[in-house]
Amino acid sequence: MRLSDAALQYGGVRLFDGLALTLPAGRTTALLGPSGVGKSTLLRLIAGLEAGDHARATVTCDDGRPLTGRVAYLAQRDSLLPWAGALDNVALGARLRGEPMGPARARAAALLAEVGLGDRLTARPGTLSGGMRQRVALARALMEDRPVILMDEPFSALDFLTRLRLQDLTARLLAGRTVLLVTHDPLEALRLGDAVHVLHGRPATLDAPLTPPGAPPREAVDPAVLALQAEVLRRLTGEDHAGGGGAP
């Protein structure tokens, strides 16, 4: 999937213009950058959720098919319906599309079991921990069975250990899909991303990607990951914006 000629302007200020990004099929691309640089809006542009004269982007797929109908979106906030149980939240899309609910509920139950919530099918969001709610949201995204997954800081509200566990689970369940992960966490980007980009400046530009060694999810204490984390931090803080990808 290729993003080209992406532009965003707010209040007369150009946040980025002419931005281009390639997302390799079946891989996870991580995108970092300071707050306010336009990462979340870029994600919404790809998803077709951002419209208006202030923003534009061209998205093409190498298979020649439109992206419409092939994207699932996993936001920072789980946006679960508070009056519905976990099963009904996961099966919501199927219900809205008028699909037969017997098979849909069976698939939703199987996905909840896969994320470790097979015993909480009727639990409402208010009775679940933050990590559990995000697992329901992950199951709901998987329920849509889309080849492209867009993730906007889905684990940022969780404690460190819960975040690590959900990163591991996400890497396993989304293997083989084309994923764009927006995050503020360099370690998360390096654990999950096959390529890691930093968006910076004004108007913002993308550094050449860093390519962590090995397959996701990588160990948080891997010396190669920690070395790359230092490089990501230099880029985020403006100490190194010369680009240049690849692990040292």
Secondary structure, 3 states (H helix, E strand, C coil): CEEEEEEEEECCEEEEEEEEEECCCCCEEEEECCCCCCHHHHHHHHHCCCCCCCEEEEEECCCCCCCCCCEEEECCCCCCCCCCCHHHHHCHHHHHCCCCHHHHHHHHHHHHHHCCCCCCCCCCHHHCCHHHHHHHHHHHHHHCCCCEEEEECCCCCCCHHHHHHHHHHHHHHCCCCEEEEECCCHHHHHHHCCEEEEEEECCEEECCCECCCCCCCCCCCCHHHHHHHHHHHHHHCCCCCCCCCCCC
